[in-house]
Amino acid sequence: MPSMTITLELTPHVAASLAAQARGVSLDTYVRNLIEEQAAAVDHREQPMTLEPFEAELDALAADSETLPYLPAEALTRERFDQDHD
C-alpha cells in the first residue's frame, strides 16, 4: 500500500501537549510513531493467543501471589463496600 498523507487540525492545547511529549522529536514524527504503535497493537490483538502464551501470562500474574495478604470472603460483601456511604 502506498504511503498516505493525513492533515489534522489540533487545538492549541492538544498540539502543546503532544509537543511536550515528543521530547525533541518533530511533532510529525511523534504523531506518526503513535499511529504506527497503535496500528501494531491492533494487529497484535487480532491474532488469537495460543494456550502456551496464555498460560505464561497467567503464571506471570500469579507470581508472588502467595505473599498477598489473606482477605476473607466477608470483606467482599455489598454491605462492607457500602458501609461508609449512607
C-alpha positions as CSV (number, residue, x, y, z in Angstrom):
1,M,0.0,0.0,0.0
2,P,1.4,3.4,-0.9
3,S,2.0,5.9,1.9
4,M,-0.9,8.2,2.9
5,T,-0.9,11.8,4.0
6,I,-3.3,13.0,6.7
7,T,-3.9,16.6,7.7
8,L,-5.0,17.1,11.3
9,E,-6.5,20.2,12.9
10,L,-5.4,20.2,16.6
11,T,-6.4,22.6,19.3
12,P,-3.5,24.6,20.7
13,H,-3.9,22.7,23.9
14,V,-3.6,19.3,22.2
15,A,-0.7,20.5,20.0
16,A,1.2,21.8,23.0
17,S,0.6,18.6,25.0
18,L,1.8,16.4,22.1
19,A,4.9,18.7,21.5
20,A,5.8,18.3,25.2
21,Q,5.5,14.6,25.0
22,A,7.6,14.5,21.8
23,R,10.7,15.4,23.7
24,G,12.8,16.8,20.9
25,V,11.3,14.8,18.1
26,S,9.3,16.7,15.4
27,L,5.6,16.7,16.1
28,D,5.0,15.0,12.7
29,T,7.4,12.2,13.6
30,Y,6.0,11.8,17.1
31,V,2.4,11.5,15.9
32,R,3.3,9.1,13.1
33,N,5.1,6.9,15.7
34,L,2.0,7.0,17.9
35,I,-0.2,5.9,15.0
36,E,2.2,3.1,13.9
37,E,2.4,1.8,17.5
38,Q,-1.4,1.8,17.8
39,A,-1.8,0.0,14.4
40,A,0.8,-2.6,15.5
41,A,-1.1,-3.1,18.8
42,V,-4.4,-3.6,17.0
43,D,-2.8,-6.1,14.6
44,H,-1.4,-8.0,17.6
45,R,-4.7,-8.1,19.3
46,E,-6.5,-9.6,16.3
47,Q,-4.4,-12.7,16.5
48,P,-5.8,-15.2,19.0
49,M,-3.4,-16.2,21.8
50,T,-2.4,-19.8,21.9
51,L,-2.6,-21.8,25.1
52,E,1.1,-21.7,25.9
53,P,1.5,-17.9,25.9
54,F,-1.9,-17.6,27.7
55,E,-0.7,-19.9,30.5
56,A,2.6,-17.9,30.7
57,E,0.6,-14.7,31.2
58,L,-1.4,-16.3,33.9
59,D,1.7,-17.6,35.6
60,A,3.2,-14.1,35.5
61,L,0.1,-12.7,37.1
62,A,0.2,-15.3,39.8
63,A,3.9,-14.9,40.6
64,D,4.4,-13.9,44.2
65,S,0.6,-14.1,44.8
66,E,1.3,-16.3,47.9
67,T,2.7,-13.1,49.6
68,L,-0.5,-11.2,49.2
69,P,-2.5,-10.9,52.5
70,Y,-5.5,-13.1,53.1
71,L,-8.8,-11.4,52.5
72,P,-11.8,-13.3,54.0
73,A,-15.0,-13.6,51.9
74,E,-16.9,-11.5,54.4
75,A,-14.8,-8.5,53.4
76,L,-16.2,-8.6,49.9
77,T,-19.9,-8.3,50.7
78,R,-22.0,-5.4,49.4
79,E,-22.6,-4.2,53.0
80,R,-18.9,-3.9,53.6
81,F,-18.4,-1.9,50.4
82,D,-21.3,0.4,51.2
83,Q,-20.7,0.8,55.0
84,D,-19.1,4.3,54.6
85,H,-21.9,5.5,52.2
86,D,-25.2,6.3,53.7
